Amino acid sequence: MKFLEKFGFDKKDIENLKENSTSNIIKELEAHKKLVSKNLEYLNSIGVTNLTEIFINYHDMFLMDNSNFIEIFNKYEPTSLIEKLAKDVRIMEYL
Amino acid sequence: MLYSEILKLGVGLNKDVAPEKVYPLCSLVKGEDAKEVVKILKEFGYDLSSFNIANLRLLTLNKKDMKALLEVLTKIEELKLHDIFSYNLNVRSLNSSVLARVEVCLKNNIPFVHRESNDLISEIYNEEAFMEYTNGRIKSQDEAVEASPVEVKENMTLDEEDNMVRSDILKTLLEVKEENKDDFTFGFLITSIIANLDNVIASDNKEYRVTGNKHIIERALEGISLTPDMQSEIDNKILSAFPDVNVLERGV
């Protein structure tokens, strides 16, 4: 999961991610690291402040097609969205 | 598996979660394995009708993970924690180390669930954070048996030297645990030892300077019910990780 380091993930974050996932999902994230990176880049670009937390909890969503992924977040005003995500990461699955 | 096929297994999705968000996860769910996981969860009486993403992740467990899942679920029943784990039914919570920490909390009347949400507290997921959280709150074995209300012993504080010994031991134990992370019983054993560490070190009167860290582990093991299998694991994996004689000069 080395590709996550460029998004600010440290060893502990990656360990947390693995604990919160299964070997099958981790393999898939690794196999689709380009797509996952693209989705991570998108959230980074809109200024999300808790990217690590979001990914650890909802990494499976980062396997979505990039355009579908962007569509989820595009519906909202960025500043308010970023604020809400920082306050409670669980809104990710209800967006 | 297709999302619709997963629904046919008797798994429902929380109505507020848009199905397209779980499609990638569904594609990783393998038919026979998922059926087995669903069967296990149903047998243990868990409600699968309103899953969220974290719950669904359980369906991607492989056969090896399933064995561990079965052991954890059995232990949850023994501890009568079914209701709490119904709210925390996910890969991260259904883990032997997490459960061992919960058991330590149970035995010592230490809160481990957020009252409002029923979520397990974050310290339960991290050994170091857990040590901090429970520091000074773990009762000795005799007190635990009596199950009296929590009473923190005033003389149970560790000084700088004690803390150094504690850190050394903890580091070694966590390494040994990591090397055997797939072994449920072993993980449980290590966590039980860790839970006893503070009391043992605090009451050791610095005898560890002479007797070594191995002696601390032996004392921490007193009172933990052991099967013959466990005893050989202790000898081969745990005690062998500690040298017979510690650095005598430490703190002298």
Interface residues (C-beta under 8 A of the other chain):
Chain A: N16 E19 N20 S21 T22 S23 N24 I25 E28 N57 Y58 D60 M61 L63 M64 N68 I72 E93 Y94
Chain B: N14 D16 V17 E20 K21 V22 Y23 P24 L25 L28 K30 N52 I53 A54 R57 L58 T60 L61 N62 D65 N90 V91 R92 N95 Y125
